[in-house]
């Protein structure tokens, strides 16, 4: 009888969690559509008078285009500029600087695939996932074509600042390692020094226990539980891609086009094959959730370096506190409804006793502080399986000047989505975070000579 009660509670939690996620997705989608319709009507009926643009010279003599770009890389279920109309994943933070790029990468594709896409987004050309990788995971070797790269001059003399949210931070680390290992065919001169700095905002460096709550098996970190939120997500994504409704995918795309799951190529039996788990990204494990388990992150981190000439800064978020030694959610009214259940669950995390721990020295209590999506221990800096150089920052002035090759990290009281999507929700904290990030990129982080901001005297 007790077992049936447990099953009933688990099913109830699954239904509530699924409903909350679907409603939030519909809210984001409808908000984007409403914004686009409003803008279209405004442009149609209230066209402003044409004005002659007068360009003023920059008194400092510095061209904005001479500044290294700051590239904002979204996380899981995210999107870049050009998707969801005028809606901004980073809640408009990209407007805070004159030289910011917001690429649209696969929202559920693997970190490896996204890193490859990011390279060609910047340099231009057709995305090449690599022959060996493509064969191993059963998808096309080539993907989207960028007729014109967004920063084709990118090289060691024209490096880039990267800011990654959630899984986006790990994407940038994988890209930097690929540059160091010269993994891009036709680009034999790449190096880790193409990356000037990496700033992580709630970065997924060491995996998250949330993957196990959502449906990944804790014993291997690869397979999914038969009945789980991720199984529902898997079915929904397969059907979405199979239907292949062009205007809908132009508006939002999960990024699996290179798996050729469209009804035009698979047919009805191909859909059944994917749903049964015999084909597609979920069958081969070439998708984001396997990379976000503790085991998957450790496997990835085993060959990722922290490089001596790159500047690193990390904001680790948490929405928990300790009361009488017990970890519980903090500031309940400040936790987004999408994340409240997960903050509570993750704060009480216990690794299954019948499953070997993911690494030597593992302790449940280390993984209980969280922000509703990631464990705080995972966000500070790369630490598994090898601890990378790091330094805790209490006040920003304590870490100036920044030294390369060290992960400076700061703990921020916030849930996982406080600094994205909805600017008003974060309030003044939103501006404080992004202003400090952009200021650090522009003033405190440089390799050869300090950059001069537009309209600012040298």
KEKE-809538 format. One record per residue (C-alpha): x, y, z. Coordinates in steps of 0.1 Angstrom, whole numbers, always signed. Layout:
! KEKE-809538
u = X; v = Y; w = Z
...
//
This chain:
! KEKE-809538
u = +0; v = +0; w = +0
u = +28; v = +24; w = +9
u = +45; v = +17; w = -25
u = +12; v = +27; w = -43
u = +11; v = +59; w = -23
u = +46; v = +67; w = -34
u = +37; v = +60; w = -71
u = +7; v = +82; w = -68
u = +27; v = +111; w = -53
u = +53; v = +107; w = -80
u = +27; v = +108; w = -107
u = +11; v = +138; w = -92
u = +44; v = +156; w = -90
u = +50; v = +147; w = -127
u = +16; v = +161; w = -138
u = +21; v = +193; w = -118
u = +56; v = +198; w = -131
u = +46; v = +191; w = -167
u = +17; v = +215; w = -165
u = +39; v = +243; w = -150
u = +65; v = +238; w = -177
u = +40; v = +238; w = -206
u = +22; v = +268; w = -192
u = +54; v = +287; w = -189
u = +65; v = +278; w = -224
u = +31; v = +290; w = -238
u = +35; v = +322; w = -218
u = +69; v = +329; w = -234
u = +57; v = +320; w = -269
u = +25; v = +340; w = -266
u = +44; v = +370; w = -251
u = +67; v = +369; w = -281
u = +39; v = +367; w = -306
u = +20; v = +395; w = -289
u = +50; v = +417; w = -289
u = +56; v = +411; w = -326
u = +20; v = +418; w = -335
u = +20; v = +450; w = -315
u = +52; v = +461; w = -332
u = +38; v = +452; w = -367
u = +6; v = +472; w = -360
u = +26; v = +502; w = -347
u = +48; v = +502; w = -378
u = +17; v = +498; w = -400
u = -4; v = +526; w = -386
u = +20; v = +549; w = -368
u = +50; v = +551; w = -391
u = +74; v = +578; w = -378
u = +85; v = +605; w = -401
u = +116; v = +597; w = -420
u = +146; v = +615; w = -405
u = +179; v = +621; w = -420
u = +205; v = +603; w = -398
u = +235; v = +625; w = -389
u = +265; v = +606; w = -379
u = +288; v = +623; w = -354
u = +325; v = +615; w = -352
u = +338; v = +596; w = -323
u = +360; v = +621; w = -304
u = +381; v = +594; w = -290
u = +390; v = +582; w = -325
u = +380; v = +546; w = -315
u = +357; v = +527; w = -339
u = +330; v = +506; w = -322
u = +339; v = +478; w = -346
u = +374; v = +478; w = -333
u = +362; v = +466; w = -299
u = +363; v = +428; w = -294
u = +327; v = +415; w = -294
u = +310; v = +403; w = -263
u = +291; v = +371; w = -273
u = +261; v = +361; w = -251
u = +255; v = +323; w = -253
u = +221; v = +310; w = -241
u = +214; v = +279; w = -220
u = +191; v = +249; w = -223
u = +157; v = +257; w = -240
u = +172; v = +291; w = -249
u = +173; v = +311; w = -281
u = +193; v = +338; w = -298
u = +186; v = +369; w = -318
u = +162; v = +362; w = -347
u = +141; v = +336; w = -328
u = +109; v = +343; w = -310
u = +106; v = +376; w = -329
u = +118; v = +405; w = -308
u = +118; v = +386; w = -275
u = +152; v = +386; w = -258
u = +166; v = +356; w = -239
u = +189; v = +379; w = -220
u = +161; v = +404; w = -213
u = +177; v = +431; w = -233
u = +211; v = +430; w = -217
u = +226; v = +430; w = -252
u = +216; v = +466; w = -255
u = +240; v = +477; w = -228
u = +270; v = +476; w = -251
u = +277; v = +486; w = -286
u = +294; v = +454; w = -297
u = +273; v = +424; w = -285
u = +264; v = +393; w = -304
u = +236; v = +368; w = -294
u = +239; v = +336; w = -315
u = +209; v = +312; w = -318
u = +222; v = +277; w = -311
u = +203; v = +244; w = -307
u = +183; v = +247; w = -275
u = +185; v = +209; w = -267
u = +214; v = +198; w = -288
u = +245; v = +185; w = -272
u = +272; v = +208; w = -259
u = +296; v = +194; w = -285
u = +272; v = +202; w = -314
u = +265; v = +237; w = -300
u = +302; v = +245; w = -298
u = +306; v = +236; w = -334
u = +276; v = +257; w = -344
u = +290; v = +287; w = -324
u = +323; v = +286; w = -343
u = +307; v = +288; w = -377
u = +282; v = +314; w = -365
u = +312; v = +336; w = -359
u = +336; v = +327; w = -387
u = +310; v = +319; w = -414
u = +306; v = +289; w = -436
u = +287; v = +256; w = -433
u = +286; v = +240; w = -399
u = +308; v = +209; w = -399
u = +301; v = +186; w = -369
u = +330; v = +163; w = -379
u = +329; v = +131; w = -397
u = +338; v = +108; w = -368
u = +313; v = +124; w = -344
u = +285; v = +125; w = -370
u = +289; v = +88; w = -378
u = +290; v = +78; w = -341
u = +258; v = +97; w = -333
u = +239; v = +91; w = -365
u = +233; v = +125; w = -379
u = +244; v = +145; w = -409
u = +280; v = +158; w = -409
u = +270; v = +192; w = -422
u = +244; v = +216; w = -410
u = +233; v = +253; w = -413
u = +251; v = +276; w = -437
u = +262; v = +311; w = -425
u = +268; v = +330; w = -457
u = +285; v = +357; w = -438
u = +301; v = +351; w = -404
u = +292; v = +375; w = -376
u = +329; v = +381; w = -368
u = +349; v = +366; w = -397
u = +381; v = +383; w = -386
u = +382; v = +363; w = -354
u = +417; v = +351; w = -346
u = +444; v = +355; w = -319
u = +448; v = +392; w = -328
u = +410; v = +397; w = -327
u = +399; v = +376; w = -297
u = +364; v = +375; w = -282
u = +347; v = +379; w = -248
u = +322; v = +352; w = -241
u = +294; v = +353; w = -216
u = +275; v = +320; w = -211
u = +243; v = +314; w = -191
u = +238; v = +279; w = -177
u = +249; v = +253; w = -202
u = +261; v = +281; w = -225
u = +291; v = +285; w = -202
u = +302; v = +249; w = -208
u = +296; v = +254; w = -245
u = +322; v = +281; w = -246
u = +347; v = +260; w = -226
u = +343; v = +231; w = -251
u = +347; v = +256; w = -280
u = +379; v = +270; w = -265
u = +393; v = +235; w = -261
u = +384; v = +227; w = -298
u = +403; v = +259; w = -308
u = +433; v = +248; w = -288
u = +432; v = +213; w = -303
u = +427; v = +227; w = -338
u = +395; v = +207; w = -344
u = +381; v = +228; w = -372
u = +390; v = +215; w = -407
u = +405; v = +243; w = -428
u = +415; v = +264; w = -398
u = +449; v = +252; w = -388
u = +458; v = +284; w = -370
u = +432; v = +283; w = -342
u = +443; v = +285; w = -306
u = +429; v = +289; w = -271
u = +440; v = +326; w = -273
u = +411; v = +333; w = -296
u = +391; v = +335; w = -264
u = +399; v = +366; w = -244
u = +376; v = +360; w = -214
u = +348; v = +337; w = -203
u = +321; v = +349; w = -179
u = +297; v = +324; w = -165
u = +263; v = +333; w = -153
u = +248; v = +303; w = -134
u = +272; v = +281; w = -154
u = +267; v = +243; w = -156
u = +303; v = +231; w = -151
u = +300; v = +200; w = -130
u = +265; v = +187; w = -138
u = +233; v = +189; w = -118
u = +212; v = +166; w = -96
u = +181; v = +181; w = -113
u = +187; v = +158; w = -143
u = +179; v = +128; w = -120
u = +147; v = +144; w = -107
u = +136; v = +151; w = -143
u = +143; v = +115; w = -155
u = +179; v = +106; w = -160
u = +191; v = +74; w = -144
u = +216; v = +82; w = -116
u = +235; v = +50; w = -121
u = +247; v = +58; w = -156
u = +236; v = +94; w = -164
u = +226; v = +84; w = -199
u = +194; v = +65; w = -200
u = +160; v = +78; w = -190
u = +134; v = +65; w = -166
u = +103; v = +51; w = -184
u = +79; v = +76; w = -169
u = +94; v = +111; w = -164
u = +93; v = +147; w = -174
u = +122; v = +141; w = -198
u = +102; v = +113; w = -215
u = +73; v = +137; w = -221
u = +98; v = +163; w = -234
u = +114; v = +137; w = -257
u = +80; v = +128; w = -273
u = +70; v = +164; w = -277
u = +103; v = +174; w = -294
u = +102; v = +144; w = -318
u = +67; v = +152; w = -329
u = +76; v = +189; w = -332
u = +105; v = +182; w = -354
u = +86; v = +155; w = -374
u = +58; v = +178; w = -382
u = +84; v = +203; w = -396
u = +61; v = +233; w = -398
u = +84; v = +259; w = -414
u = +70; v = +291; w = -399
u = +69; v = +275; w = -364
u = +105; v = +263; w = -366
u = +116; v = +297; w = -379
u = +101; v = +311; w = -347
u = +116; v = +284; w = -324
u = +138; v = +255; w = -332
u = +152; v = +228; w = -308
u = +182; v = +225; w = -331
u = +179; v = +189; w = -343
u = +177; v = +196; w = -380
u = +209; v = +176; w = -386
u = +192; v = +145; w = -374
u = +167; v = +147; w = -403
u = +136; v = +139; w = -383
u = +112; v = +157; w = -406
u = +82; v = +138; w = -419
u = +94; v = +145; w = -454
u = +124; v = +123; w = -448
u = +113; v = +99; w = -422
u = +77; v = +92; w = -430
u = +53; v = +76; w = -406
u = +74; v = +45; w = -398
u = +104; v = +67; w = -391
u = +84; v = +86; w = -365
u = +75; v = +54; w = -348
u = +111; v = +44; w = -348
u = +121; v = +76; w = -331
u = +93; v = +74; w = -306
u = +103; v = +38; w = -297
u = +139; v = +51; w = -290
u = +156; v = +33; w = -319
u = +168; v = +64; w = -338
u = +174; v = +101; w = -333
u = +193; v = +122; w = -307
u = +176; v = +106; w = -277
u = +186; v = +72; w = -288
u = +222; v = +80; w = -293
u = +226; v = +103; w = -263
u = +237; v = +133; w = -285
u = +216; v = +158; w = -266
u = +220; v = +183; w = -238
u = +207; v = +163; w = -208
u = +233; v = +136; w = -210
u = +259; v = +164; w = -208
u = +243; v = +179; w = -177
u = +244; v = +148; w = -155
u = +273; v = +146; w = -130
u = +287; v = +117; w = -149
u = +284; v = +134; w = -183
u = +300; v = +166; w = -170
u = +329; v = +147; w = -155
u = +335; v = +129; w = -187
u = +336; v = +162; w = -206
u = +357; v = +180; w = -180
u = +383; v = +153; w = -181
u = +397; v = +169; w = -213
u = +388; v = +206; w = -208
u = +416; v = +229; w = -196
u = +417; v = +263; w = -179
u = +441; v = +282; w = -200
u = +468; v = +306; w = -186
u = +461; v = +335; w = -209
u = +423; v = +336; w = -206
u = +404; v = +355; w = -179
u = +376; v = +337; w = -161
u = +348; v = +350; w = -139
u = +318; v = +331; w = -126
u = +285; v = +341; w = -109
u = +271; v = +311; w = -89
u = +235; v = +315; w = -79
u = +216; v = +299; w = -50
u = +181; v = +301; w = -36
u = +186; v = +281; w = -4
u = +196; v = +286; w = +32
u = +204; v = +264; w = +62
u = +181; v = +263; w = +92
u = +194; v = +241; w = +121
u = +217; v = +224; w = +96
u = +189; v = +216; w = +71
u = +190; v = +231; w = +36
u = +157; v = +247; w = +27
u = +145; v = +272; w = +0
u = +151; v = +309; w = +9
u = +130; v = +339; w = +0
u = +101; v = +318; w = -11
u = +83; v = +347; w = -28
u = +115; v = +354; w = -48
u = +116; v = +320; w = -64
u = +100; v = +316; w = -98
u = +70; v = +293; w = -98
u = +87; v = +272; w = -125
u = +116; v = +265; w = -101
u = +101; v = +263; w = -66
u = +94; v = +226; w = -66
u = +129; v = +219; w = -79
u = +146; v = +242; w = -53
u = +128; v = +222; w = -26
u = +136; v = +188; w = -42
u = +172; v = +196; w = -49
u = +177; v = +210; w = -13
u = +167; v = +175; w = +0
u = +188; v = +155; w = -25
u = +200; v = +121; w = -15
u = +220; v = +99; w = -38
u = +203; v = +65; w = -42
u = +220; v = +42; w = -16
u = +220; v = +12; w = -41
u = +239; v = +32; w = -67
u = +277; v = +38; w = -65
u = +285; v = +75; w = -59
u = +296; v = +95; w = -90
u = +331; v = +102; w = -77
u = +353; v = +95; w = -47
u = +346; v = +118; w = -18
u = +310; v = +125; w = -28
u = +287; v = +139; w = -1
u = +250; v = +146; w = -5
u = +252; v = +178; w = +16
u = +277; v = +194; w = -9
u = +250; v = +192; w = -36
u = +220; v = +205; w = -17
u = +225; v = +243; w = -22
u = +209; v = +252; w = -55
u = +190; v = +277; w = -77
u = +163; v = +254; w = -89
u = +181; v = +241; w = -119
u = +218; v = +238; w = -109
u = +236; v = +230; w = -77
u = +257; v = +259; w = -65
u = +287; v = +237; w = -61
u = +285; v = +230; w = -98
u = +285; v = +267; w = -108
u = +315; v = +282; w = -90
u = +343; v = +267; w = -112
u = +353; v = +234; w = -129
u = +361; v = +210; w = -100
u = +353; v = +175; w = -112
u = +372; v = +153; w = -118
u = +400; v = +178; w = -113
u = +399; v = +210; w = -93
u = +408; v = +240; w = -114
u = +424; v = +272; w = -99
u = +398; v = +293; w = -83
u = +392; v = +323; w = -59
u = +361; v = +334; w = -41
u = +352; v = +371; w = -46
u = +332; v = +389; w = -19
u = +337; v = +425; w = -33
u = +346; v = +431; w = -69
u = +375; v = +454; w = -59
u = +391; v = +424; w = -42
u = +400; v = +407; w = -75
u = +414; v = +437; w = -94
u = +435; v = +435; w = -114
u = +422; v = +401; w = -126
u = +448; v = +374; w = -132
u = +444; v = +351; w = -162
u = +441; v = +313; w = -157
u = +421; v = +316; w = -124
u = +383; v = +311; w = -120
u = +371; v = +341; w = -99
u = +337; v = +333; w = -86
u = +310; v = +352; w = -67
u = +279; v = +337; w = -49
u = +247; v = +356; w = -58
u = +213; v = +352; w = -41
u = +191; v = +344; w = -71
u = +172; v = +316; w = -88
u = +184; v = +302; w = -122
u = +163; v = +325; w = -144
u = +165; v = +358; w = -125
u = +189; v = +374; w = -149
u = +172; v = +363; w = -182
u = +138; v = +366; w = -199
u = +122; v = +391; w = -175
u = +143; v = +422; w = -167
u = +117; v = +437; w = -143
u = +118; v = +407; w = -121
u = +154; v = +411; w = -112
u = +151; v = +449; w = -107
u = +182; v = +468; w = -100
u = +202; v = +436; w = -95
u = +199; v = +429; w = -132
u = +217; v = +462; w = -141
u = +243; v = +456; w = -114
u = +252; v = +422; w = -127
u = +253; v = +430; w = -164
u = +270; v = +464; w = -159
u = +298; v = +447; w = -140
u = +301; v = +420; w = -166
u = +304; v = +444; w = -195
u = +326; v = +468; w = -176
u = +350; v = +440; w = -167
u = +352; v = +430; w = -204
u = +358; v = +465; w = -215
u = +380; v = +479; w = -188
u = +396; v = +453; w = -167
u = +402; v = +424; w = -191
u = +426; v = +428; w = -219
u = +456; v = +409; w = -233
u = +478; v = +433; w = -251
u = +466; v = +469; w = -248
u = +436; v = +484; w = -230
u = +406; v = +490; w = -251
u = +391; v = +526; w = -253
u = +353; v = +529; w = -251
u = +335; v = +549; w = -277
u = +330; v = +586; w = -266
u = +356; v = +581; w = -239
u = +389; v = +599; w = -240
u = +420; v = +576; w = -239
//
